[in-house]
Each structure stands twice: as C-alpha cells, then as structure tokens.
Amino acid sequence: MNYDIRFPSVADLKRRARMRMPGFAFDYVDAGIDDEKCKARNRDAWHRVQLIPRYLRDVSAANLQTRLFGREYAMPFGVSPVGLGNMMWPGAERALARAAQLENIPYILSTFGTTALEEIAATAPDVCWFQLYVPKKEEVMEDLLRRARDANCHALVVTLDIPVGAKRNRELKNALKLPFAPTPKILRQCLARPAWLLRTLMHGAPDFATVARYREGANENLADFITRFNMHGVTRERLEKIRALWDGPMILKGLQHTEDLRAAAEIGVDGVIISNHGGRQLDAAPASAESLRAVPDEIRERLTLMADGGIRSGLDVIRAKALGAQAAFSGRAFFWGVGALGARGAAQVAGIFRDEMERALRQLGCGAFEKMDRSWLAD
C-alpha cells in the first residue's frame, strides 16, 4: 500500500478533516441542500449496485488505464470541480493539481476556484480541465473561454445544474461572504484551528481568483454572487454558441433527464457527467447512480458517459463503470484528504482509490477496467 495506513479510507480522512478544518469550511464542502436527503441518496444508490464476482480466471494484475477524449489516463477517476477550494485548506487547489499531474488523472478546476485558471493549468498541463459556470454576460463567457484555450486546458466542462444559487442552510448559518469577511462566529472557529489559520495567513484570504476581475459588487454572500453571475438556466442556443467557440473536447455536467441527454448529443458535445451536484442544488433530484443506470443505449453510443455524486471509494468507480461510466469524479473525497493531511492528502486519496479499484477488479475476476461492463451487474 503506497499510502498512510492510519487513514485507509475516505471516511477516515473525513473524520480527521473535521478536527482540522474550521466548522464553516467543513460545512461548506460537506453540506447538501435543505434536509440533505439527495446527498444521502447518492451514497445509498451506489451501495445498492451489486456486482457478481467471477472466478476460475487469472487476476494477478488489474489495469486501471482509461482513455478520455484522445488522452490516456492512469486511472478512471478524477477531481470534481469544487469552488472555494483554498478555503477548505490553504493551497488545496495547487496541491490537488500537482497530485493529479503526478498521478495522471483529470483535475477539473471550478470557475469559482480560488486559484487562477492560468496557474492551475501551468501546474497540471497534461490533465487540467476547466469547468465553466456560464455567465449571463456573453463577453465574460467569451473571455473565460479565451483564457481557458490560451492556458491549454484539455477539456471544457460546462455545468448546467445551478441555474440559481442554492439555499444551503449550513452555509447560510455561517454567513459566508466574498471577499472573505470573518464574523465573530467565523473568527472563533478560525482560532480553534490554528494550523488552518496560520496557513491561511501565509497564503492570504481566499477569493474567486479566476472571476475576480468580473466582480461588480462587494461583500455579497455566496448564493447572491452566484445567482448574479450565472445564467438563470443555460439555453440550448447558448450551448451551441459555446460549442462553436470551443474547438476542444466539450462536456456537459449535471444532466439527468433523457431529453437533455439527447439534446446534448444533437448539439455535438463529446461527453456528459451524470450528476446532481453532489446533492447541493435540489433535494428531490434522483441519485446519480440511478440516473446513470437509466441512460438509454442510443445515448451511450453517442456520448462518453461519466459520473459524480457520492463517489467515496474505488469500488464506487467500478460500480459506475458497470453502469456505463468511462470515469468517475469526486470532490469531497479529495478536499477531505487535504483537510486531513494537508498537501499530501491529495496523493493519499489517489492511493486509496487505486488500491480499492485494483482489489475490486481482481476480486470480481476482471483484469482491466475497460473490460468491466453491465454483465457483472447482479440485476
């Protein structure tokens, strides 16, 4: 095992991260929306995916490589986009980008990241994908696309499932605002986590580094800023314009409805990430695993399917492949990793997933990730 065996699972990292991160930072990455039922359904749905092992075959090794949009990756697993990354742990985004480059796995930088896209793209030149929240203003959108293209981001991930800023109760209770403005409550939480506070003082207060130049107001809470910045529902016409402006791989993230998937194929995108935003936008949304299972064969033949939402182990990634996903992504796992162990937590998460994926494939009698398919499903 090439990782710290004191923390052999993502759950162990989460427990340690809770002890090292201020409450508002932990709540930001951990929270779902409303009663957080969708977040719970994501986990329950992956647990319900049963796989039947096959024996009487040689499984002395398991190949985890996968090919996505013309590039070979060492593992079928990557870092989901998470806004405010450096708030969870100072320097987290660069640490994750460095680890992704070393591990040769995709790293998706959020539009609302706290490190500029140009810096992350330079840190992870072979694996950086850029996630676009589509701005209301077309000139801002065009400028972001130009910057991502000039930075040589390999793929564009257009997120569709946030037409309005979410009312996340834990987030509201913590009164998070940007630029970062500590309230007495937040200040008390910071003082209770001196390692986090010292590193934040060294790195500087987190801010939306990539989109700071487009800010119009000051001291907005997160939901208000996102609501003002984003389109209130990305239209097909806007997606067609993005497709015309972006000549690299284009992926839509957040789709679950069959008609939306058909429209994506008609527009000419290359892939989709089946997702409900980690249960952070609509508490009534279906679990990602269930939406992935329901994708019609006609769509599977036209688009590269990927998934996120509730992915917490290497076995979950194998389950996703059995349901048709060529790769799976996790945000919380990686940020709990850096919250627990600092910069080395990124490699810890990658190591855990690698070990779990290899063992799962060999236990199932499958010598390569690419060979896993629906024939292993128990139902």
C-alpha distance (Angstrom), angle and dihedral (degrees) to the residues before:
residue distance angle dihedral
M1 . . .
N2 3.79 . .
Y3 3.81 96.3 .
D4 3.79 139.8 69.1
I5 3.81 104.9 -73.9
R6 3.80 91.6 -158.0
F7 3.82 84.8 78.4
P8 3.81 104.7 35.5
S9 3.81 97.1 161.9
V10 3.78 141.5 38.6
A11 3.81 87.9 -112.7
D12 3.81 89.4 60.2
L13 3.80 90.5 50.9
K14 3.79 90.8 49.4
R15 3.79 91.7 54.4
R16 3.80 92.2 50.2
A17 3.82 92.3 44.2
R18 3.80 90.2 55.4
M19 3.82 88.5 58.4
R20 3.82 93.9 49.0
M21 3.81 104.3 38.2
P22 3.81 124.7 72.8
G23 3.78 111.5 -105.7
F24 3.82 94.6 -110.4
A25 3.82 91.4 52.5
F26 3.80 93.8 47.2
D27 3.81 90.7 46.5
Y28 3.79 91.5 50.7
V29 3.81 94.3 58.7
D30 3.81 96.5 33.4
A31 3.80 102.3 43.7
G32 3.77 127.9 99.3
I33 3.77 126.2 -167.0
D34 3.82 128.3 -81.3
D35 3.82 108.7 -23.8
E36 3.84 91.3 -6.5
K37 3.81 92.3 -123.2
C38 3.80 94.3 136.3
K39 3.79 90.1 54.7
A40 3.82 89.4 52.6
R41 3.83 91.7 46.3
N42 3.80 90.2 56.1
R43 3.80 90.7 60.8
D44 3.80 94.6 40.9
A45 3.81 91.7 51.5
W46 3.81 93.9 53.9
H47 3.80 89.7 49.2
R48 3.80 89.3 54.3
V49 3.82 92.4 58.0
Q50 3.80 102.4 98.5
L51 3.81 122.3 -166.8
I52 3.80 125.0 -160.4
P53 3.84 114.0 -136.2
R54 3.79 120.4 -134.6
Y55 3.78 121.6 -150.4
L56 3.84 136.1 -176.6
R57 3.80 90.9 74.6
D58 3.81 138.7 98.4
V59 3.80 113.3 -98.8
S60 3.79 100.5 164.0
A61 3.81 88.7 136.0
A62 3.79 139.6 17.8
N63 3.81 123.3 -149.9
L64 3.81 112.5 -144.4
Q65 3.80 98.7 -178.2
T66 3.78 119.6 125.9
R67 3.79 134.8 -179.2
L68 3.79 119.5 -132.5
F69 3.80 123.3 179.7
G70 3.78 95.4 -24.1
R71 3.82 98.2 -42.1
E72 3.79 132.4 100.2
Y73 3.79 117.2 -130.5
A74 3.79 126.1 -167.1
M75 3.80 92.8 -132.4
P76 3.81 135.3 21.4
F77 3.76 90.4 -124.7
G78 3.79 135.6 85.5
V79 3.78 149.3 166.0
S80 3.80 116.3 -77.4
P81 3.81 118.6 -139.3
V82 3.80 112.3 -92.5
G83 3.79 122.9 179.0
L84 3.79 121.7 -135.1
G85 3.80 91.0 23.7
N86 3.79 96.7 164.0
M87 3.80 90.7 53.3
M88 3.80 89.8 66.4
W89 3.80 90.6 52.5
P90 3.82 125.4 -9.5
G91 3.81 110.6 -104.6
A92 3.81 91.8 10.9
E93 3.80 96.8 134.9
R94 3.78 95.3 52.9
A95 3.82 90.5 44.5
L96 3.79 90.5 52.5
A97 3.80 92.0 46.1
R98 3.81 91.6 51.2
A99 3.79 91.9 48.3
A100 3.81 92.3 47.1
Q101 3.80 90.3 51.9
L102 3.82 92.0 49.4
E103 3.80 93.2 44.6
N104 3.84 92.8 42.1
I105 3.80 95.5 -128.3
P106 3.84 128.0 132.6
Y107 3.79 118.8 -89.8
I108 3.81 115.9 -163.4
L109 3.80 113.1 -158.5
S110 3.80 115.8 -152.4
T111 3.79 122.2 -127.6
F112 3.80 83.6 -127.8
G113 3.78 94.3 51.0
T114 3.78 119.8 133.0
T115 3.81 95.4 -130.3
A116 3.80 120.0 67.4
L117 3.78 114.9 -102.3
E118 3.81 91.3 -124.9
E119 3.80 90.8 58.6
I120 3.80 94.4 47.8
A121 3.80 91.9 46.2
A122 3.81 89.6 53.1
T123 3.82 90.7 48.3
A124 3.82 93.7 49.6
P125 3.81 104.1 25.8
D126 3.82 96.1 160.8
V127 3.80 100.4 43.7
C128 3.82 109.0 28.4
W129 3.79 117.6 125.3
F130 3.82 121.0 179.5
Q131 3.78 121.4 -135.7
L132 3.80 113.8 -149.0
Y133 3.77 124.6 -153.8
V134 3.78 98.2 -163.0
P135 3.83 109.7 -118.8
K136 3.78 121.6 -139.3
K137 3.78 89.8 -126.5
E138 3.77 112.8 73.4
E139 3.79 92.7 -153.6
V140 3.81 90.3 57.6
M141 3.80 90.3 48.3
E142 3.78 92.0 49.8
D143 3.79 91.2 49.4
L144 3.81 92.1 51.0
L145 3.81 90.6 49.6
R146 3.80 90.4 49.6
R147 3.80 91.7 50.2
A148 3.82 92.3 48.3
R149 3.80 90.7 48.8
D150 3.82 93.0 47.0
A151 3.82 89.6 49.3
N152 3.83 89.2 53.8
C153 3.81 96.0 -121.3
H154 3.78 104.5 -179.9
A155 3.80 99.1 -141.2
L156 3.80 138.7 15.7
V157 3.81 117.0 -135.1
V158 3.80 111.1 -164.0
T159 3.79 111.0 -160.4
L160 3.79 114.2 -148.9
D161 3.80 105.6 170.9
I162 3.80 99.4 82.7
P163 3.82 106.8 71.2
V164 3.80 88.9 149.8
G165 3.77 134.2 23.0
A166 3.79 110.1 -93.1
K167 3.79 125.6 -113.8
R168 3.78 98.0 -132.9
N169 3.76 107.0 177.2
R170 3.79 97.8 -150.5
E171 3.80 89.7 49.7
L172 3.79 93.0 50.5
K173 3.80 92.8 49.0
N174 3.80 88.8 55.1
A175 3.86 91.3 50.3
L176 3.80 94.4 -139.9
K177 3.80 115.0 -168.1
L178 3.77 137.5 170.7
P179 2.94 129.2 -105.9
F180 3.80 81.0 50.0
A181 3.81 108.5 -99.8
P182 3.80 114.0 -179.8
T183 3.79 115.4 -141.5
P184 3.82 120.0 -158.6
K185 3.82 88.6 -96.2
I186 3.80 93.2 50.1
L187 3.79 91.2 44.8
R188 3.80 91.0 54.4
Q189 3.79 90.1 50.6
C190 3.80 91.2 49.8
L191 3.81 92.6 50.6
A192 3.80 89.2 51.5
R193 3.83 89.8 58.8
P194 3.83 103.6 49.6
A195 3.83 96.0 170.2
W196 3.81 90.8 55.9
L197 3.80 91.6 43.7
L198 3.81 94.4 50.1
R199 3.79 92.4 50.1
T200 3.80 91.6 46.3
L201 3.80 90.5 52.9
M202 3.81 88.2 51.4
H203 3.82 94.8 47.0
G204 3.80 98.3 36.6
A205 3.79 130.6 -118.5
P206 3.83 113.7 -50.3
D207 3.78 119.0 -106.0
F208 3.81 137.1 164.3
A209 3.81 93.1 -85.5
T210 3.80 99.0 -179.5
V211 3.82 96.5 48.2
A212 3.81 100.3 30.2
R213 3.80 90.4 104.5
Y214 3.82 89.6 60.4
R215 3.81 96.4 51.5
E216 3.78 115.8 122.6
G217 3.80 102.6 178.0
A218 3.79 135.7 37.8
N219 3.79 134.3 -131.2
E220 3.79 95.1 16.9
N221 3.79 118.8 160.5
L222 3.78 114.2 -116.7
A223 3.80 98.0 -103.4
D224 3.82 92.2 49.8
F225 3.81 93.8 48.4
I226 3.80 93.2 48.5
T227 3.80 91.8 45.6
R228 3.80 91.6 51.8
F229 3.81 95.3 44.2
N230 3.80 101.1 44.0
M231 3.77 130.2 69.8
H232 3.80 110.7 -103.6
G233 3.77 91.4 -121.1
V234 3.80 120.6 -10.2
T235 3.79 108.1 -116.4
R236 3.77 127.7 -142.9
E237 3.79 88.7 -116.0
R238 3.81 91.3 57.4
L239 3.81 91.3 47.9
E240 3.80 90.1 51.8
K241 3.79 89.1 52.6
I242 3.81 91.0 50.4
R243 3.81 89.5 48.9
A244 3.80 89.4 53.4
L245 3.81 92.4 49.0
W246 3.82 97.6 43.8
D247 3.79 115.1 64.0
G248 3.82 97.3 -179.2
P249 3.80 131.4 75.1
M250 3.81 110.4 -47.6
I251 3.81 122.4 -160.6
L252 3.80 129.9 -175.0
K253 3.80 116.2 -144.4
G254 3.78 126.5 -160.2
L255 3.81 102.2 32.1
Q256 3.81 120.0 141.1
H257 3.82 106.7 149.7
T258 3.82 118.6 90.3
E259 3.81 93.7 -132.9
D260 3.81 90.8 53.5
L261 3.81 89.6 51.2
R262 3.80 90.7 51.1
A263 3.81 90.2 50.0
A264 3.80 89.8 51.1
A265 3.78 90.5 54.8
E266 3.81 91.4 47.9
I267 3.81 91.9 50.8
G268 3.79 89.1 55.5
V269 3.79 103.1 -115.5
D270 3.79 117.4 157.9
G271 3.78 101.8 -135.0
V272 3.78 148.2 -9.1
I273 3.78 134.4 -137.0
I274 3.79 108.0 -142.6
S275 3.79 102.7 -140.3
N276 3.80 146.4 143.5
H277 3.81 92.7 -155.7
G278 3.78 91.7 -96.8
G279 3.79 91.3 -64.5
R280 3.80 90.0 -62.4
Q281 3.82 101.2 118.0
L282 3.82 112.5 36.1
D283 3.80 122.1 19.1
A284 3.82 91.1 -160.2
A285 3.82 95.1 56.1
P286 3.81 119.0 118.8
A287 3.78 119.4 -104.6
S288 3.80 114.4 -91.4
A289 3.81 92.3 -121.1
E290 3.80 91.8 54.7
S291 3.81 92.5 48.7
L292 3.80 90.2 48.4
R293 3.80 91.3 50.9
A294 3.82 90.3 51.7
V295 3.84 97.6 54.0
P296 3.83 107.9 122.4
D297 3.80 119.2 -117.6
E298 3.80 91.0 -117.5
I299 3.82 89.6 62.5
R300 3.81 93.1 44.7
E301 3.80 88.8 58.1
R302 3.81 93.7 52.0
L303 3.80 105.0 38.6
T304 3.79 137.5 43.0
L305 3.80 104.9 -117.7
M306 3.81 122.5 -145.9
A307 3.79 131.8 165.1
D308 3.78 144.9 -154.0
G309 3.78 136.0 171.5
G310 3.79 121.0 96.7
I311 3.82 96.3 9.4
R312 3.81 104.6 152.0
S313 3.80 106.4 150.0
G314 3.75 144.8 29.5
L315 3.80 88.3 -106.8
D316 3.82 88.6 60.0
V317 3.82 88.9 56.5
I318 3.83 90.2 52.6
R319 3.80 89.6 47.6
A320 3.81 88.9 52.3
K321 3.82 90.6 52.4
A322 3.79 90.9 51.0
L323 3.81 86.9 55.1
G324 3.80 91.2 50.2
A325 3.82 107.5 -90.0
Q326 3.80 117.5 137.4
A327 3.82 90.3 -157.7
A328 3.79 140.2 1.9
F329 3.79 131.2 -146.1
S330 3.78 136.2 -154.4
G331 3.77 130.6 -168.9
R332 3.78 103.8 174.0
A333 3.82 94.2 50.4
F334 3.79 92.8 57.1
F335 3.79 95.7 43.8
W336 3.79 91.5 48.4
G337 3.80 85.2 51.6
V338 3.79 94.9 56.0
G339 3.80 90.8 38.9
A340 3.78 89.3 55.7
L341 3.80 101.4 40.3
G342 3.79 107.8 11.7
A343 3.80 118.1 -129.6
R344 3.80 93.9 -13.3
G345 3.80 89.5 58.9
A346 3.80 90.2 79.3
A347 3.81 92.2 62.5
Q348 3.82 89.0 42.2
V349 3.81 91.0 60.3
A350 3.80 92.3 45.8
G351 3.80 89.9 49.7
I352 3.79 93.2 49.6
F353 3.79 92.5 50.2
R354 3.80 93.0 45.8
D355 3.80 92.1 51.9
E356 3.80 93.1 45.9
M357 3.82 94.1 46.8
E358 3.80 93.3 49.0
R359 3.79 93.1 47.8
A360 3.81 92.7 45.5
L361 3.79 93.3 51.1
R362 3.80 93.0 47.8
Q363 3.81 92.1 45.9
L364 3.79 89.0 51.6
G365 3.81 92.5 49.7
C366 3.79 94.0 -113.6
G367 3.80 116.4 131.3
A368 3.82 97.4 -165.4
F369 3.78 137.6 29.7
E370 3.80 90.4 -129.3
K371 3.82 90.1 61.6
M372 3.82 94.8 55.9
D373 3.80 110.6 105.4
R374 3.78 144.1 144.5
S375 3.82 92.2 -68.3
W376 3.83 87.7 80.2
L377 3.82 93.2 56.8
A378 3.78 116.2 110.3
D379 3.81 92.3 -145.2
